[in-house]
Amino acid sequence: MFPLIKKVSLLLIGALILSGCAKSSQSSSDFSSNDITFAEMMIPHHEQAIEMSELAFQNTSNSEVLKIAQEIGDSQSPEIELMKSWTGVKESTHAGHLMEGMLSEVEISELRAAKNDAFDLLFLEGMIKHHRGAIEMAKDAIYSDNIEVANLSASIMKTQEIEITLMQDLLLAQ
């Protein structure tokens, strides 16, 4: 009889552990108001980085700048789609010009008008500034209780720190 009680006890303990795991994974799919704010601010921030990157394909032939621009678009477009899929995220009603690292309309206009070496300089300096702002924004979300948000913010920080180093090296080579 004792082995049966032991088996039932083990089954109950296992069930409690599994139900606790199920509950914690359920709560990890919920998005806090801070998670939603992070996404609603990061989406227009990423959109501006993509806009800047698209200008590179019109305004320069520098293969290194074009490579970085391509990498930025390739990484940030899926991140935008991911954040837009989160429950509670609404379409931004502003272009995010008050966020850290965002280029002003004047800076974007100057970037649009610049060509070749002048473009490369403005692009690299502007994108470094832009990435630093995104890293600061991501720091606020890295400790999210939602694993998806925490992982995305960590990925943004890591990727953009690497890209900043590459862009700084390109600036030094100019």
C-alpha positions, 0 to 999 in steps of 0.5 A: 500500500505504501508504494501506491501512496508514494506513487500518488504523492509523486503524481500529485507533486508532478501535476502541481509542478506542471500546472505551475509551469503552465501558469508561468508560461501563460503569464509569459505570453501576457504583455505589460503596459511597459511592454506595449509602450516599448513596442509602440515606441520601437516600431516607429524608431525601427521604421525610421532606421529602415527609411534611412537604410532605403535612402542608402540604395538611392544615394551611395555606391559604397558597398560597406554602407550598402551592406550595413543598410541591408542588414538593418532592413533585414533585421528590423523589418521582422522585429517590427512585424513581431512587435505589431503582432503583440496583443495590445500594440496599437498603430503609432499616432506619431513618428516618434520624433521625441524618442532618443536617437530619432533624426529630425525632419531637417536631418532626414531632409539632409540625408535625402539630399546628400550623395556618395561620400557626403551621404555616407558620412551623414548616414553613418553618424545618423545611424550611430546616433539612432542605434544608441537611442534604440539601445537606451530604449531596449534597456528599459524592456530587457527585464520584462517578465515576458520572455519574448519582450526580454529576448527581443530587447536583448537582441536589439541591444546586441545587434545594434552594438555590433552595427555601431562598431562596424559603422564607427570603423567605417567612419575612421576609414573615411 
